[in-house]
């Protein structure tokens, strides 16, 4: 199985680390985009906070891979 990565605000993503998810915590939209570009090659799933999803925009979220989900608000 590939890597699972969570990107977004620390308060919303920190708990995922307990399940082995690679957490990339930030409130800065530019860092969100940088984290997206730096995803490991074997990333299978990206979990995004709503703010992180907004920073990436629909064109990035519409890609076939990696599978991307957005947390509910």
C-alpha positions as CSV (number, residue, x, y, z in Angstrom):
1,X,0.0,0.0,0.0
2,X,1.1,3.5,-0.7
3,X,1.7,6.4,1.7
4,X,-1.2,8.3,3.3
5,X,-0.6,12.0,3.8
6,X,-2.7,14.6,5.6
7,X,-2.3,18.3,4.8
8,X,-3.8,21.3,6.6
9,X,-4.1,23.0,9.9
10,X,-2.3,21.3,12.8
11,X,-5.4,21.2,15.0
12,X,-7.3,19.2,12.4
13,X,-4.5,16.9,11.2
14,X,-2.3,16.1,14.2
15,X,-4.4,13.1,15.3
16,X,-3.8,11.3,12.0
17,X,-0.2,10.7,13.0
18,X,-1.4,8.2,15.6
19,X,-2.6,6.0,12.7
20,X,0.7,6.3,10.8
21,X,-0.4,9.0,8.4
22,X,2.4,11.4,7.3
23,X,1.1,14.8,8.6
24,X,2.1,18.1,6.8
25,X,0.7,20.7,9.2
26,X,0.4,24.3,8.0
27,X,-2.1,27.3,7.9
28,X,-0.2,28.9,5.0
29,X,-1.7,28.3,1.5
30,X,1.7,28.6,-0.1
31,X,3.0,25.8,2.1
32,X,0.0,23.7,1.3
33,X,0.9,24.0,-2.4
34,X,4.5,23.2,-1.7
35,X,3.6,20.1,0.4
36,X,1.4,19.0,-2.5
37,X,4.3,19.3,-5.0
38,X,6.6,17.4,-2.5
39,X,4.3,14.4,-2.0
40,X,6.2,11.1,-1.9
41,X,6.0,9.2,-5.2
42,X,4.2,6.3,-3.6
43,X,1.4,8.5,-2.2
44,X,-2.0,6.6,-2.5
45,X,-4.2,8.9,-0.4
46,X,-4.2,12.6,0.6
47,X,-6.5,13.9,3.3
48,X,-7.0,17.6,3.2
49,X,-8.7,20.1,5.5
50,X,-11.2,22.4,3.8
51,X,-8.7,25.3,3.9
52,X,-6.0,23.2,2.3
53,X,-8.4,22.0,-0.4
54,X,-9.3,25.7,-1.1
55,X,-5.6,26.5,-1.4
56,X,-5.1,23.8,-4.0
57,X,-8.1,24.5,-6.1
58,X,-10.4,22.3,-8.1
59,X,-8.0,21.6,-11.0
60,X,-5.5,19.9,-8.6
61,X,-8.3,18.1,-6.7
62,X,-9.7,16.7,-9.9
63,X,-6.6,14.6,-10.7
64,X,-7.1,10.9,-10.9
65,X,-4.1,10.2,-8.6
66,X,-3.5,10.3,-5.8
67,X,-6.9,9.7,-4.3
68,X,-7.8,12.9,-2.5
69,X,-10.5,13.4,0.2
70,X,-11.5,16.6,1.9
71,X,-12.6,16.6,5.6
72,X,-16.0,17.9,6.4
73,X,-16.0,21.5,7.7
